[in-house]
Amino acid sequence: MTSSGEYTVSETARAAGISRQAYYKWLNRRLSLREQQEREVLEEIKRIEKRH
């Protein structure tokens, strides 16, 4: 844990049972078409909710 009370990437990855490399690969991946569409739908839901 860092002095600010946050966990490091290494500690978080270890707790999740993955390597740091796997985490960074996931972090920098391209979203699939389905994931992009799901994000768009979620953003639209948020916009509608905010208006009402």
N, C-alpha and C positions, 0 to 999 in steps of 0.2 A: 504494500500500500504506500502511496506517495505521502509526502508531508501534508498535502491538502486533503487527505482522506480518500482520495480516489484510487481505484485499482489500476495497475498497469495492464498493458495489452498482454504481456506474458502471464500475469496472474489470472486474468479473465479467460484467456485461451486454455490455460491449464485446468481451470475449474470446469470449462465446457468440454474438456477432453479432446481438444483439437490443437494443432500446431499454430504458431504465430503465422507461418507461411500460409496455411489454409485460411486463417482469418483475413489476411491481407488480400489473398486471391479472391475471397468472397466479397470483400469490401470494394474492390476495384472491378468487379465483374460488370458485364453489360446486362441490363434487364431484358428478360424475354418479352416477346410481344404481349403475352398474357399479363405479365407483371406491369407493363406499361399501361395496358388498358385498365387494370384494376386500380392503379394509382389515379388515372384520369377519372374513373367512376367515383372513387373516394373523394377526390377534390370537388367534383360536382355536387356530391351529397353535402359536403361541408359548406359550399356556397349557398345551396338551397336552404340548409338549416340556418345559416347566418341571416338570411333574408326574412325568415319566418320566426 
